[in-house]
Amino acid sequence: MSEPFNCDSCKESLYGRKYIQVDDVPRCVPCYDRLYANTCQECKELIEHNSRELYYEDRHYHEHCFRCSRCSCSLADEPFTYQEDALVCNNCYCNEFSSKCVACGKTVMPGSKQLEYGGCVWHEECFVCCGCEQPIGAQSFIPDKSKYYCVPCYEGRFSPRCAHCKQILVQGGVTYRDEPWHKECFLCTGCKVQLAGQPFTTQGEDPYCVKCFSNLYAQKCSACDKPITGFGEGKYISFEERQWHQPCFKCSECSVSLVGAGFFPDGTKILCKSCNAK
């Protein structure tokens, strides 16, 4: 007579039946499932010994229960995430939570190349210059309201041009007669020295440095014979086709200032009242 070969739990004979041995202890399949099988997180039923079991974050699932909570596709061999206590496939997660490209309206997939500016997101290939329509990529760009331009296109369309050379004025420069000039283009008409940052005057529409204007156009002081330019010497005094720097307008005899006082011409001289009475 053969020895008994029974399930350690229910004591039923295992002869002619499928069994599972755990730590050298045999158990029938129903007892094994009852004692050792995990409960599926989704359907709450036991995951039997012959079912494929998937495990994630201390939770167990039947293979057919491990699916996206949005579209119900299987996640067994697909990338997924856990969002608000629910499994979500990569496509559903991106459609629901990822940013949309403001140019094409499509989802910007995680890990893909993208550009962000002003709270908006673009695919790298969708962020293009409104001028040349070429992708801007990592280049510098200039926003203009809701449009974006690469630097060459923006300068070509909007930057001022020098009144002299007609080239784009990128930065700096000077304004003369309400027109922009490069500093290196704004020159004295006479000696061609740069006028930016120094006093200058004009003759007609032409700018001149003080020295050239003095030599070419300024009247000479009748006392010191130096040019009267209006720079440095302040006001000047004019009398009968003669001019004087204000400090030079003095009595020819006693050198007292005649500014604001009566004077008497005497040939090429000018005299104060006292010297004229002598």
C-alpha positions as CSV (number, residue, x, y, z in Angstrom):
1,M,0.0,0.0,0.0
2,S,1.5,3.4,-1.0
3,E,2.2,6.1,1.4
4,P,-0.2,9.0,1.6
5,F,0.7,12.1,-0.5
6,N,-1.7,14.8,0.6
7,C,-1.9,18.6,0.4
8,D,-0.4,20.0,3.6
9,S,-3.3,22.5,3.9
10,C,-6.5,20.7,2.9
11,K,-5.2,17.2,3.4
12,E,-6.7,16.0,0.1
13,S,-4.7,13.5,-1.9
14,L,-2.4,14.9,-4.5
15,Y,-2.1,11.7,-6.5
16,G,-3.0,12.4,-10.1
17,R,-3.3,16.1,-9.3
18,K,-1.2,19.2,-10.0
19,Y,0.5,20.6,-7.0
20,I,3.1,23.2,-6.0
21,Q,5.8,22.6,-3.5
22,V,6.9,25.4,-1.2
23,D,9.8,24.9,1.2
24,D,9.5,21.1,0.6
25,V,5.8,21.3,1.5
26,P,3.3,20.2,-1.2
27,R,0.1,22.0,-1.6
28,C,-2.7,21.7,-4.1
29,V,-3.2,24.6,-6.6
30,P,-6.3,26.0,-4.9
31,C,-4.6,26.0,-1.5
32,Y,-1.5,27.5,-2.9
33,D,-3.4,30.3,-4.6
34,R,-5.4,31.0,-1.4
35,L,-2.2,31.1,0.7
36,Y,0.3,32.8,-1.5
37,A,-1.3,34.5,-4.5
38,N,-1.4,38.3,-4.4
39,T,-4.6,40.3,-5.0
40,C,-4.8,42.4,-8.1
41,Q,-4.9,46.1,-7.4
42,E,-7.3,46.7,-10.3
43,C,-9.9,43.9,-10.2
44,K,-9.3,42.8,-6.5
45,E,-9.2,39.1,-7.5
46,L,-6.4,36.7,-6.8
47,I,-3.6,36.5,-9.3
48,E,-3.5,32.7,-9.7
49,H,-0.3,30.8,-10.1
50,N,-0.6,30.3,-13.8
51,S,-1.3,34.1,-14.5
52,R,1.3,36.6,-15.5
53,E,1.7,39.0,-12.6
54,L,3.0,42.6,-12.9
55,Y,4.4,44.5,-9.9
56,Y,4.6,48.3,-9.5
57,E,5.0,50.4,-6.4
58,D,4.1,47.6,-3.9
59,R,1.0,46.8,-6.0
60,H,0.2,43.7,-7.9
61,Y,-1.7,43.4,-11.2
62,H,-2.9,40.8,-13.6
63,E,-1.3,41.4,-16.9
64,H,-4.6,42.2,-18.5
65,C,-5.5,44.6,-15.6
66,F,-2.3,46.6,-15.9
67,R,-3.6,49.2,-18.3
68,C,-4.0,53.0,-18.8
69,S,-6.8,54.5,-16.8
70,R,-7.6,56.9,-19.7
71,C,-7.5,54.8,-22.9
72,S,-7.3,51.3,-21.4
73,C,-4.3,50.3,-23.5
74,S,-2.1,47.6,-22.0
75,L,1.0,49.0,-20.2
76,A,2.7,45.6,-19.9
77,D,5.4,46.6,-22.4
78,E,4.8,50.4,-22.7
79,P,6.2,53.4,-20.9
80,F,3.8,54.9,-18.3
81,T,3.5,57.1,-15.2
82,Y,1.5,57.1,-12.0
83,Q,-0.7,60.2,-11.9
84,E,-3.2,60.9,-9.1
85,D,-3.4,57.3,-8.0
86,A,-4.0,56.1,-11.6
87,L,-1.8,54.4,-14.2
88,V,-1.5,56.6,-17.3
89,C,0.3,55.7,-20.6
90,N,2.9,58.1,-22.0
91,N,0.6,59.3,-24.8
92,C,-2.3,60.1,-22.5
93,Y,0.0,61.8,-20.0
94,C,1.5,64.0,-22.7
95,N,-1.9,64.9,-24.2
96,E,-3.3,65.8,-20.7
97,F,-0.3,67.3,-18.9
98,S,2.4,68.2,-21.3
99,S,2.6,71.7,-23.0
100,K,1.3,72.3,-26.4
101,C,3.4,74.0,-29.1
102,V,1.9,77.5,-29.7
103,A,2.9,77.3,-33.4
104,C,1.5,73.9,-34.4
105,G,-0.8,73.1,-31.5
106,K,0.7,69.6,-31.0
107,T,2.0,68.1,-27.8
108,V,5.6,68.9,-26.9
109,M,6.8,65.4,-25.9
110,P,9.0,65.1,-22.8
111,G,12.6,64.8,-23.7
112,S,12.1,66.4,-27.1
113,K,13.9,69.6,-28.0
114,Q,11.8,72.7,-27.2
115,L,12.1,76.4,-26.6
116,E,10.3,78.4,-23.9
117,Y,9.8,82.1,-23.9
118,G,7.2,84.3,-22.2
119,G,5.3,81.4,-20.8
120,C,4.9,79.7,-24.2
121,V,6.5,76.6,-25.6
122,W,7.5,75.7,-29.1
123,H,9.0,72.6,-30.8
124,E,12.5,73.6,-31.8
125,E,11.6,73.3,-35.4
126,C,8.4,75.4,-35.0
127,F,10.2,78.4,-33.4
128,V,11.0,80.3,-36.7
129,C,11.8,83.8,-37.6
130,C,8.8,85.8,-38.9
131,G,11.1,87.3,-41.5
132,C,13.2,84.6,-43.1
133,E,11.0,81.7,-41.7
134,Q,14.1,79.8,-40.7
135,P,14.3,78.0,-37.3
136,I,15.9,80.4,-34.7
137,G,17.2,77.5,-32.6
138,A,19.8,78.7,-30.0
139,Q,20.4,82.0,-31.9
140,S,19.6,85.4,-30.4
141,F,16.2,86.7,-31.3
142,I,14.1,89.9,-30.8
143,P,10.4,89.8,-29.9
144,D,8.1,92.4,-31.5
145,K,4.6,92.1,-30.1
146,S,3.5,88.5,-30.9
147,K,6.2,88.0,-33.6
148,Y,9.8,86.9,-33.2
149,Y,12.7,87.8,-35.5
150,C,16.3,86.6,-35.8
151,V,18.7,89.5,-35.3
152,P,19.6,90.0,-39.0
153,C,16.0,90.2,-40.1
154,Y,15.0,92.5,-37.2
155,E,17.8,94.9,-38.0
156,G,17.0,94.8,-41.7
157,R,13.4,95.7,-41.1
158,F,13.4,98.0,-38.1
159,S,16.8,99.3,-37.2
160,P,17.6,102.9,-38.1
161,R,20.1,103.6,-40.9
162,C,22.9,106.1,-40.8
163,A,22.1,109.3,-42.7
164,H,25.6,109.3,-44.1
165,C,26.5,105.7,-45.1
166,K,22.9,104.3,-45.1
167,Q,24.1,101.2,-43.1
168,I,22.2,99.8,-40.1
169,L,22.8,101.5,-36.8
170,V,23.0,98.7,-34.3
171,Q,23.9,100.6,-31.2
172,G,25.2,104.0,-30.0
173,G,25.4,106.7,-32.7
174,V,24.3,110.3,-32.6
175,T,21.3,112.3,-33.8
176,Y,21.8,115.3,-36.0
177,R,18.9,117.2,-37.5
178,D,16.6,114.4,-36.3
179,E,18.5,111.8,-38.2
180,P,20.7,109.0,-36.8
181,W,24.4,108.8,-37.6
182,H,27.2,106.4,-36.8
183,K,29.7,108.1,-34.5
184,E,32.4,107.4,-37.0
185,C,30.3,108.9,-39.8
186,F,29.5,112.2,-38.0
187,L,32.6,114.2,-39.0
188,C,33.6,117.8,-39.2
189,T,33.1,119.0,-42.8
190,G,36.5,120.7,-42.7
191,C,39.1,118.5,-41.0
192,K,37.0,115.2,-40.8
193,V,37.6,114.8,-37.1
194,Q,34.8,112.9,-35.2
195,L,32.3,115.3,-33.7
196,A,30.6,113.0,-31.3
197,G,31.2,114.1,-27.7
198,Q,32.6,117.5,-28.5
199,P,31.2,120.9,-29.2
200,F,30.4,121.7,-32.8
201,T,28.4,124.2,-34.8
202,T,27.0,124.4,-38.3
203,Q,27.2,126.4,-41.4
204,G,24.1,125.8,-43.4
205,E,23.5,122.1,-43.0
206,D,27.2,121.2,-42.6
207,P,28.6,120.4,-39.2
208,Y,32.0,121.9,-38.2
209,C,34.3,121.5,-35.2
210,V,34.9,124.8,-33.3
211,K,38.4,125.2,-34.8
212,C,37.4,124.8,-38.4
213,F,34.3,127.0,-38.0
214,S,36.5,129.7,-36.3
215,N,39.0,129.6,-39.1
216,L,36.5,129.6,-41.9
217,Y,33.5,131.6,-40.8
218,A,33.9,133.3,-37.4
219,Q,34.2,137.1,-37.0
220,K,37.5,138.3,-35.3
221,C,37.4,140.2,-32.1
222,S,38.5,143.8,-32.6
223,A,40.5,143.7,-29.4
224,C,42.3,140.3,-29.4
225,D,41.9,139.4,-33.0
226,K,40.7,135.9,-32.1
227,P,37.6,134.3,-33.6
228,I,34.3,134.9,-31.9
229,T,32.6,131.5,-32.0
230,G,30.1,131.5,-29.2
231,F,32.0,128.7,-27.5
232,G,33.9,129.4,-24.3
233,E,33.9,133.2,-24.5
234,G,30.1,133.6,-24.0
235,K,28.3,136.6,-25.3
236,Y,29.9,139.1,-27.6
237,I,29.2,142.8,-28.4
238,S,28.8,144.3,-31.9
239,F,29.1,147.9,-32.9
240,E,29.4,149.4,-36.4
241,E,30.6,146.2,-38.1
242,R,33.0,145.5,-35.3
243,Q,32.7,142.7,-32.7
244,W,34.3,142.1,-29.3
245,H,34.3,139.2,-26.9
246,Q,32.5,140.4,-23.9
247,P,35.7,140.3,-21.7
248,C,37.6,142.1,-24.4
249,F,35.1,145.0,-24.6
250,K,37.2,147.5,-22.5
251,C,38.4,151.0,-22.6
252,S,41.4,151.3,-24.9
253,E,43.2,153.6,-22.3
254,C,42.3,152.4,-18.8
255,S,41.0,148.9,-19.6
256,V,37.9,149.3,-17.5
257,S,35.0,147.1,-18.7
258,L,32.6,148.9,-20.9
259,V,30.0,146.2,-20.8
260,G,26.7,147.8,-19.8
261,A,28.3,151.3,-19.7
262,G,28.4,154.2,-22.1
263,F,31.5,154.4,-24.4
264,F,32.9,156.7,-27.0
265,P,34.4,155.5,-30.3
266,D,37.7,157.2,-31.2
267,G,38.9,155.8,-34.6
268,T,39.8,152.2,-33.8
269,K,39.7,152.9,-30.1
270,I,36.8,152.8,-27.7
271,L,37.0,155.0,-24.6
272,C,35.1,155.2,-21.3
273,K,33.6,158.5,-20.3
274,S,36.5,159.5,-18.1
275,C,39.2,158.9,-20.7
276,N,37.2,160.6,-23.4
277,A,37.0,163.7,-21.2
278,K,40.8,164.1,-20.8
